[in-house]
Amino acid sequence: MTENNAQPILNQRWRVQPKIPHDIDLALRDFPPLLRQLLYNRGYFNAESASSFVKGEAPFSSDPLQIKDMRAAVDRLHRAVTSGEKIAIYGDYDADGVTACALIHDFLVILDVKPEIYIPNRYDEGYGLNMDAIQSLADMGINLVVTVDCGIRSNREVAQAHNLGMDVIITDHHQPGTELPPALAVINPKQPEDHYPEKDLSGVGLAYKLTQAYLEVHPQPDVDPEAWLDLVAIGTVADLVPLKGENRALVKKGLARIRQQRRPGLRALAGTAEVDLTQCDTSMIGFKLAPRLNAAGRMESAMLAYELLVTQDQQKAGELAQILDSQNKERQAETNWIREQAAAQVLSQDPDALLFFAADPEFSEGVVGLAASRLTEAYYRPAIIAHQGEEFTVASCRSIPEFHITRALDECADLLVRHGGHAAAAGFTVSNENLPLLIEQLYAIAQRELADVTLLPVIDIDREIILENLSPYYIGGIFNDLHQLEPTGHGNPDPVFMSQDLVVRQARTVGRDNRHLKLTLQAGQYIYDAIAFGQGHWADELPERIDIVYRFEENTYQGRVNLQLNVKDLRPSESQGELDSPVENRSMPG
């Protein structure tokens, strides 16, 4: 690890997936050989499940009325719609919550209902329902509150809504607590006794299931719920739920909808992000569109993102998209500053720290989670970054597979005001008087759990490929196999390959600060263009022959489409290094 706040250069372990067993290879014989291995690596061991996955079909019945409490929710919503009651949609301030709000808004407008939209301010109100908001909605005369992407742990607030004469329908995909809130209906497949097979729908996914169920019970002429799958795709990808099962099916259809460019707000947002919506894929959502939607809630108010998604006025959409783009740039700068300050704060005290903990009154609550993510990626350590207020410190945590961050916080629960999360990400609030003891205990837990662990990130490799045996014709077949895995993302990663002993013909640095490495590589008689992002440091010490881990990608430049190897990691060929699986049994000739 470096002893300053410069970006460290981490070694990575290369782990090749086991070769597909003969019986599973035989069961998948209707698929091309490479695709069989990729399907096996992703847990598809028979023809039926593999076929459903490739086609983007849910491998089970996805009738929304199977979800617990869905019938009661539909009945109550229909009564409110038909009797002219006032309805409020209460959402979260991230891309998942904002897209869910926009979806329910669009749906209710078609039913001639104009709902009240309430998205709390991250800084003034925090996440989820709050008492002041509940009182405010009651003062407006709201009869029915429908939550999206929040509410599953808001027991006191839901009880207060009931006391004030409002019914509450909760739609929330987060993990329920030991006691459910006293809502009229709770739509969450993770709750006890819910037998709906897809447990990992996003917040906007559950909002979509509510509209599906309503239209199944009360059909509306010429209303197709799939019209809102563009919103479902964006929120689902942004929230990093697994792209398997029904999520994969929804996102695949949603991408097709996005490519039709029907929503003015998305057209405007794509313009500022330099995204071609006709070619939109999950990476464009994850790295271009979703960050701009999230920036609104992180920097100011998520209502700006919501208004962008629902407006039908192209000029207004353009103005809002420009604001979000500006906020996203501010968010990027703020994140980088906090990351640098936090790294300096930690490394100046302990260059070999097993856990990063940094708190400062200047650290913005809206982006401390992003800064923690960047530190975890850069140093491969658990990272906790916090805004320190006058009385309380509010922190976001990110972690690595070797350290379950929420369990660590559970051990310190007596010191915390509140906390929650899962293995890789969490958040907590602690009173400042307890902060020193909390830091001491967390460092002790990290020492106990990580002191004897080799802390290096792992690259999972789908297969070794011998590039010198590949003809241009076969590479076209590879792309055909890879496209069948789309949409890729969390739970269904882009395929990653390894090739050895490639000759470096040319190498030069490109990009800002010469951070990236542009390569021309030779394998046998074939020449390959390659790009290694963030690996410009190799430029002055690159050997003549290298091994690489990479993805195949199509690079479009000046209207021409060419094959490119996107290099994730490289090493000198003469230093074979440590592999967690033998490669000699995994090579694939052309």
C-alpha positions in Angstrom: 0.0 0.0 0.0 1.3 3.5 -0.7 2.2 5.8 2.1 0.4 8.9 0.7 -3.0 9.6 -0.9 -1.9 8.7 -4.4 -3.8 6.0 -6.1 -2.2 2.6 -5.1 -1.2 -0.1 -7.5 -2.7 -3.3 -6.3 -1.8 -6.8 -7.4 -4.7 -8.9 -8.2 -5.3 -12.7 -8.0 -6.4 -14.3 -11.2 -9.0 -17.1 -10.6 -10.1 -19.2 -13.6 -13.4 -20.9 -13.3 -13.5 -24.7 -13.3 -14.0 -26.4 -16.6 -17.6 -27.4 -17.3 -18.2 -31.0 -16.2 -18.9 -33.5 -19.0 -22.5 -34.3 -18.0 -23.5 -30.6 -17.9 -21.6 -29.9 -21.1 -23.8 -32.7 -22.6 -27.0 -31.3 -21.1 -26.2 -27.9 -22.8 -25.2 -29.4 -26.1 -27.6 -27.3 -28.1 -25.6 -24.2 -27.2 -22.2 -23.3 -28.7 -19.1 -24.6 -26.8 -18.0 -21.2 -25.4 -21.6 -20.2 -24.4 -21.9 -23.5 -22.5 -19.0 -22.6 -20.3 -20.3 -19.1 -19.7 -23.7 -20.5 -18.8 -22.2 -23.0 -16.4 -20.1 -20.3 -14.7 -23.4 -18.4 -14.1 -25.1 -21.4 -12.5 -27.2 -22.7 -15.4 -26.8 -26.5 -15.5 -29.7 -27.7 -17.7 -31.2 -26.8 -21.0 -34.4 -25.5 -19.6 -32.9 -22.9 -17.2 -30.2 -22.0 -19.7 -32.8 -21.4 -22.5 -34.9 -19.2 -20.2 -31.9 -17.2 -19.3 -30.7 -16.6 -22.8 -34.2 -15.7 -24.0 -34.6 -13.3 -21.1 -37.6 -15.0 -19.7 -38.6 -15.4 -16.1 -38.1 -19.0 -15.2 -41.3 -19.0 -13.2 -44.8 -17.6 -13.1 -44.6 -13.8 -12.5 -48.2 -13.1 -11.7 -48.1 -10.1 -9.5 -51.2 -11.2 -7.5 -49.0 -14.0 -6.1 -47.2 -11.3 -3.9 -48.5 -11.2 -0.4 -51.0 -8.4 0.3 -51.2 -7.4 -3.4 -54.9 -8.0 -3.7 -55.6 -5.8 -0.7 -53.3 -3.1 -2.1 -55.1 -3.2 -5.5 -58.5 -3.0 -3.9 -57.6 0.0 -1.7 -55.9 1.8 -4.6 -58.9 1.2 -6.8 -61.3 2.6 -4.2 -59.1 5.7 -3.8 -59.0 6.2 -7.6 -62.7 5.7 -8.2 -63.9 7.8 -5.2 -61.6 10.8 -5.9 -59.5 10.4 -2.7 -56.2 12.2 -2.4 -53.2 9.9 -3.0 -49.6 10.6 -2.1 -46.6 8.7 -3.5 -43.7 8.7 -0.9 -40.4 7.8 -2.4 -36.7 7.5 -1.9 -34.1 10.0 -3.2 -32.0 7.6 -5.3 -32.5 6.5 -8.9 -34.5 3.5 -7.8 -36.9 5.5 -5.7 -37.2 8.4 -8.3 -38.0 6.0 -11.2 -40.6 4.3 -9.0 -42.2 7.6 -8.2 -42.3 8.5 -11.9 -43.8 5.1 -12.8 -46.6 5.4 -10.3 -47.2 9.0 -11.3 -47.5 8.1 -15.0 -49.9 5.2 -14.1 -52.2 7.3 -11.9 -52.3 10.1 -14.5 -53.7 7.7 -17.0 -56.4 6.9 -14.4 -57.2 10.7 -14.2 -55.5 11.0 -10.8 -52.9 13.6 -10.0 -51.0 12.3 -7.0 -49.0 14.3 -4.5 -45.3 13.3 -4.8 -43.2 13.5 -1.6 -39.4 12.7 -1.8 -37.6 13.6 1.4 -34.5 15.8 1.4 -31.5 13.7 2.3 -29.9 16.4 4.5 -33.0 17.8 6.3 -35.0 14.6 6.7 -32.9 11.6 5.9 -34.0 8.3 4.4 -37.5 6.9 4.6 -40.7 8.1 6.2 -40.5 10.8 9.0 -43.0 12.2 11.4 -43.0 15.7 10.0 -43.7 14.5 6.5 -46.5 12.3 7.7 -48.1 15.3 9.5 -47.6 17.4 6.4 -49.4 14.9 4.2 -52.2 14.7 6.7 -52.6 18.5 6.6 -52.9 18.3 2.8 -55.9 16.0 3.2 -54.2 12.9 1.9 -56.3 9.8 2.3 -53.8 7.1 1.0 -50.0 7.0 1.1 -48.2 4.6 -1.3 -44.5 4.2 -0.5 -42.0 3.2 -3.1 -38.5 1.9 -2.3 -38.9 2.8 1.4 -41.1 2.2 4.5 -40.5 -1.4 5.4 -39.0 -0.4 8.8 -41.0 2.8 9.4 -43.3 1.2 12.1 -43.8 4.4 14.2 -44.4 6.6 11.1 -46.9 4.2 9.6 -48.8 4.0 12.9 -48.9 7.8 13.1 -50.3 7.9 9.6 -53.0 5.6 10.7 -53.8 7.7 13.7 -54.1 10.7 11.5 -56.7 9.0 9.3 -54.5 7.9 6.4 -54.1 4.4 5.0 -50.6 3.3 3.9 -49.6 0.8 1.2 -45.9 0.0 1.5 -43.9 -1.2 -1.6 -40.3 -1.7 -0.6 -37.6 -4.3 -1.5 -35.4 -3.8 1.5 -35.0 -6.4 4.2 -37.9 -6.2 6.7 -37.2 -6.0 10.4 -38.5 -8.4 13.0 -41.8 -6.6 13.1 -43.7 -5.3 10.1 -45.2 -1.8 10.1 -49.0 -1.7 10.6 -49.8 -0.8 7.0 -53.0 -1.7 5.2 -50.8 -3.7 2.8 -47.0 -4.5 2.7 -45.7 -5.4 -0.8 -42.3 -6.9 -0.2 -41.4 -10.5 -1.3 -38.8 -10.7 1.4 -41.4 -10.6 4.2 -42.4 -13.9 5.9 -45.0 -16.1 4.3 -44.6 -14.4 0.9 -44.3 -17.1 -1.7 -43.6 -14.9 -4.8 -40.5 -16.6 -6.4 -38.5 -13.4 -7.3 -37.1 -12.1 -4.0 -34.7 -9.6 -5.5 -36.9 -7.1 -7.3 -35.9 -3.5 -7.1 -38.1 -0.7 -5.6 -39.2 0.3 -9.1 -39.7 -3.4 -9.9 -42.2 -3.7 -7.1 -43.9 -0.4 -8.2 -44.3 -2.0 -11.6 -45.8 -5.2 -10.1 -48.4 -3.0 -8.4 -49.4 -1.4 -11.7 -49.4 -4.8 -13.3 -51.7 -6.2 -10.7 -54.1 -3.3 -10.8 -54.5 -3.6 -14.6 -54.9 -7.3 -14.3 -57.8 -6.8 -11.9 -59.1 -3.6 -13.5 -58.2 -3.6 -17.2 -57.9 -0.3 -18.9 -58.4 0.0 -22.7 -55.1 0.6 -24.5 -53.0 0.7 -21.4 -49.9 -1.5 -21.5 -47.8 -1.5 -18.3 -44.7 -2.4 -20.4 -44.8 1.3 -21.5 -43.0 2.0 -18.1 -40.3 -0.6 -18.5 -37.8 2.0 -19.5 -38.1 3.3 -15.9 -37.9 -0.2 -14.5 -34.6 -0.9 -16.4 -33.0 2.3 -15.1 -33.9 1.9 -11.5 -33.1 -1.9 -11.5 -29.6 -1.4 -13.0 -28.9 1.6 -10.8 -29.8 -0.3 -7.6 -27.5 -3.2 -8.3 -30.0 -5.9 -7.8 -29.0 -9.2 -9.4 -29.8 -9.3 -13.2 -31.2 -12.8 -13.0 -34.7 -14.3 -13.2 -37.4 -11.7 -13.5 -35.0 -8.8 -13.1 -33.2 -9.9 -16.2 -36.4 -10.2 -18.2 -37.6 -6.8 -17.1 -34.3 -5.0 -17.9 -34.1 -6.7 -21.3 -37.5 -5.5 -22.3 -36.8 -2.1 -20.6 -33.7 -1.6 -22.7 -35.7 -2.2 -25.9 -38.1 0.5 -24.6 -35.3 3.0 -23.9 -34.0 2.5 -27.4 -37.3 3.7 -28.8 -36.5 7.1 -27.2 -40.1 7.9 -26.3 -39.4 9.7 -23.0 -38.4 13.4 -23.4 -36.5 13.4 -20.1 -34.3 10.4 -21.1 -33.6 11.9 -24.5 -32.4 15.1 -22.8 -30.4 13.3 -20.2 -28.8 11.1 -22.8 -27.8 14.3 -24.7 -25.9 15.7 -21.7 -24.3 12.3 -21.0 -23.3 11.8 -24.6 -25.3 8.5 -24.8 -26.8 7.1 -27.9 -30.1 5.8 -26.6 -30.6 3.6 -29.7 -27.6 1.6 -28.5 -28.3 1.9 -24.8 -27.1 -1.0 -22.6 -26.7 -1.6 -18.9 -23.2 0.0 -18.7 -24.6 3.3 -20.2 -27.3 3.3 -17.5 -24.9 2.4 -14.7 -22.1 4.8 -15.6 -23.9 7.6 -17.5 -27.6 8.0 -16.8 -28.1 6.7 -13.3 -25.3 8.8 -11.7 -26.9 12.0 -13.1 -30.3 11.0 -11.6 -28.6 10.2 -8.3 -26.8 13.4 -8.3 -30.0 15.4 -7.7 -30.7 13.7 -4.3 -27.0 13.8 -3.3 -26.4 17.5 -4.1 -29.8 19.2 -3.6 -33.3 17.7 -4.2 -34.3 14.5 -6.0 -37.4 16.2 -7.2 -35.4 17.6 -10.1 -34.7 14.0 -11.3 -38.4 13.1 -10.8 -39.5 16.1 -12.8 -37.2 15.3 -15.6 -38.6 11.8 -15.9 -42.3 12.8 -16.0 -42.2 16.0 -18.1 -43.6 15.9 -21.6 -42.0 19.3 -22.4 -38.8 18.8 -24.3 -37.5 22.3 -23.5 -38.1 21.8 -19.8 -36.4 18.4 -20.0 -33.4 19.9 -21.6 -33.1 22.6 -18.9 -33.5 20.0 -16.1 -30.9 17.7 -17.8 -28.4 20.5 -17.9 -28.9 21.1 -14.1 -28.5 17.4 -13.3 -25.3 17.3 -15.5 -23.9 20.2 -13.6 -24.8 18.6 -10.2 -23.2 15.4 -11.3 -19.9 17.2 -12.0 -20.1 18.8 -8.6 -20.8 15.4 -7.1 -17.7 13.9 -8.9 -15.5 16.7 -7.6 -16.9 16.4 -4.1 -16.4 12.6 -4.1 -12.8 12.9 -5.3 -12.0 15.5 -2.7 -13.4 13.5 0.2 -11.6 10.3 -1.1 -8.3 12.2 -1.1 -8.8 13.8 2.3 -10.0 10.5 3.9 -7.1 8.6 2.4 -4.6 11.2 3.7 -6.2 11.2 7.1 -6.0 7.4 7.5 -2.6 6.8 5.8 -0.8 9.5 7.7 -1.7 7.7 10.9 -1.3 4.1 9.8 0.0 3.3 6.2 -0.9 -0.4 6.8 -4.4 0.2 8.1 -6.7 -2.8 7.8 -9.8 -0.6 8.0 -10.2 3.0 6.8 -12.2 5.3 9.1 -12.3 9.0 8.4 -14.8 11.6 9.7 -14.9 15.3 9.1 -17.5 18.1 9.4 -16.7 19.1 5.8 -17.6 15.7 4.4 -21.0 15.8 2.7 -23.5 13.2 3.8 -24.7 12.9 0.2 -21.4 11.5 -1.2 -19.6 9.9 1.8 -20.9 6.5 0.5 -19.4 7.1 -2.9 -16.1 8.1 -1.4 -16.1 5.0 0.7 -16.7 2.9 -2.4 -13.8 4.6 -4.2 -11.5 3.9 -1.2 -12.5 0.2 -1.0 -11.9 -0.2 -4.7 -8.5 1.5 -4.6 -7.1 0.0 -1.4 -9.1 -3.2 -1.0 -9.9 -2.4 2.6 -13.2 -1.8 4.4 -13.9 1.9 4.4 -16.1 4.0 6.6 -16.5 7.7 5.7 -18.6 10.0 7.9 -20.0 13.5 8.2 -19.3 14.7 11.8 -22.0 17.0 13.1 -22.3 18.9 16.4 -23.9 16.0 18.2 -23.9 13.0 15.9 -21.7 11.4 13.2 -23.4 9.9 10.2 -21.4 7.3 8.3 -21.5 5.2 5.2 -19.6 2.0 5.0 -18.3 -0.2 2.1 -16.5 -3.5 2.5 -14.8 -6.5 0.9 -15.9 -10.2 0.8 -13.5 -11.0 3.7 -15.2 -8.6 6.1 -19.0 -8.5 6.8 -19.4 -4.9 7.7 -23.0 -5.1 9.2 -21.9 -8.0 11.5 -19.1 -5.8 12.7 -21.6 -3.0 13.4 -23.8 -5.4 15.2 -21.0 -6.1 17.6 -21.0 -2.4 18.4 -24.8 -1.9 18.5 -24.7 -0.7 22.1 -22.7 2.4 20.9 -24.9 3.3 17.9 -28.0 5.3 17.6 -29.1 3.3 14.5 -27.4 1.1 11.9 -28.3 -1.2 9.1 -27.1 -2.7 5.8 -25.7 -5.9 4.5 -22.4 -7.6 4.0 -20.8 -5.2 1.6 -22.5 -1.9 2.5 -24.0 -0.3 5.6 -24.7 3.0 7.3 -24.9 4.1 10.9 -25.4 7.1 13.2 -23.4 7.5 16.4 -23.3 10.2 19.1 -20.0 12.0 19.1 -19.3 11.1 22.7 -19.3 7.4 21.7 -17.3 7.9 18.5 -13.8 7.2 19.9 -14.8 4.0 21.5 -16.6 2.9 18.3 -13.5 3.5 16.3 -11.4 1.5 18.7 -13.8 -1.4 18.7 -14.1 -1.5 14.8 -10.3 -1.4 14.5 -10.1 -4.3 16.9 -12.7 -6.3 14.9 -10.8 -5.6 11.7 -7.6 -6.8 13.3 -9.2 -10.0 14.5 -10.9 -10.7 11.2 -8.2 -9.6 8.7 -4.8 -9.7 10.2 -4.0 -13.2 8.8 -5.8 -12.7 5.5 -4.1 -11.9 2.2 -6.0 -8.8 1.1 -5.9 -8.8 -2.7 -8.8 -8.4 -5.0 -9.7 -11.4 -7.2 -10.5 -11.3 -10.9 -12.8 -14.2 -11.8 -11.9 -15.4 -15.3 -14.5 -17.3 -17.3 -12.0 -19.1 -19.5 -8.6 -19.0 -21.0 -8.5 -18.4 -24.8 -5.6 -19.0 -27.1 -5.8 -15.9 -29.3 -3.3 -17.2 -31.9 -5.8 -19.9 -32.9 -8.7 -17.6 -33.5 -9.7 -16.6 -37.0 -11.7 -13.4 -37.6 -14.6 -15.6 -38.4 -14.5 -17.3 -35.0 -14.3 -13.9 -33.2 -17.6 -13.0 -34.8 -19.0 -16.2 -33.2 -17.6 -15.1 -29.9 -19.5 -11.8 -30.1 -22.7 -13.8 -30.9 -22.2 -15.8 -27.8 -21.5 -12.8 -25.6 -24.6 -10.9 -26.9 -26.8 -13.8 -25.7 -25.7 -13.0 -22.1 -26.9 -9.4 -22.3 -28.1 -7.6 -20.3 -25.1 -8.0 -18.1 -24.5 -6.5 -14.7 -24.6 -7.3 -11.0 -25.2 -11.1 -10.7 -24.5 -11.6 -14.4 -21.1 -10.1 -15.0 -19.6 -9.3 -18.4 -17.5 -12.4 -19.5 -13.8 -12.1 -18.7 -11.1 -14.1 -20.4 -7.4 -14.7 -20.1 -4.7 -15.1 -22.8 -1.0 -15.8 -22.3 2.3 -15.0 -24.0 1.2 -12.1 -26.2 3.8 -10.0 -28.0 3.7 -6.2 -27.3 4.1 -4.5 -30.7 3.2 -1.0 -29.6 2.4 0.7 -26.3 1.6 4.3 -25.5 -0.2 6.3 -22.8 -3.4 8.1 -23.5 -6.0 10.1 -21.7 -5.8 12.7 -19.0 -2.6 12.5 -17.0 -1.6 9.6 -19.2 -3.6 7.3 -17.0 -4.5 4.7 -19.7 -2.5 2.4 -21.9 -3.1 1.8 -25.6 -1.6 -1.4 -26.9 -1.1 -3.3 -30.1 -0.7 -7.0 -29.3 0.3 -10.0 -31.5 -0.8 -13.6 -31.0 0.6 -15.8 -33.7 -0.3 -14.2 -37.1 -3.1 -12.1 -35.6 -2.8 -8.5 -34.4 -5.2 -7.1 -31.7 -5.9 -3.6 -30.5 -6.2 -3.3 -26.8 -6.9 -0.6 -24.2 -6.0 -0.9 -20.5 -7.8 1.8 -18.5 -6.0 3.1 -15.4 -2.8 1.2 -16.2 -0.6 3.8 -17.8 2.0 3.1 -15.0 3.1 0.1 -17.1 4.3 2.3 -19.9 8.0 2.6 -18.9 8.4 -1.0 -17.7 6.2 -3.1 -20.1 8.0 -6.4 -21.1 8.0 -7.7 -24.6 5.5 -10.5 -23.8 2.6 -10.3 -21.4 -0.4 -12.3 -20.1 -3.7 -10.4 -20.0 -7.1 -10.6 -18.4 -9.7 -8.9 -20.7 -13.1 -8.5 -22.1 -13.9 -8.6 -25.8 -15.6 -5.4 -27.0 -16.6 -3.7 -30.1 -15.0 -0.2 -30.5 -16.8 2.2 -32.8 -14.7 5.0 -34.2 -15.6 7.3 -37.1 -18.4 5.0 -38.0 -16.2 1.9 -38.1 -16.7 -1.1 -35.7 -13.5 -2.9 -34.7 -12.6 -5.6 -32.2 -10.8 -4.4 -29.1 -9.5 -6.1 -26.0 -10.4 -4.2 -22.9 -7.6 -5.3 -20.6 -8.5 -5.5 -16.9 -5.1 -6.6 -15.7 -1.7 -7.7 -17.1 1.6 -9.2 -16.0 4.9 -10.2 -17.6 4.6 -13.6 -19.2 7.8 -14.9 -17.6 6.2 -14.3 -14.2 3.3 -16.7 -14.3 2.1 -15.6 -10.8 -0.5 -17.4 -8.7 -3.7 -18.7 -10.3 -6.5 -20.2 -8.2 -7.3 -22.7 -10.9 -5.0 -24.5 -13.4 -5.0 -22.9 -16.8 -3.5 -25.7 -18.8 -6.8 -27.6 -18.6 -8.8 -24.6 -19.7 -7.4 -23.4 -23.0 -9.8 -23.0 -25.9 -8.4 -23.3 -29.4 -10.0 -21.5 -32.3 
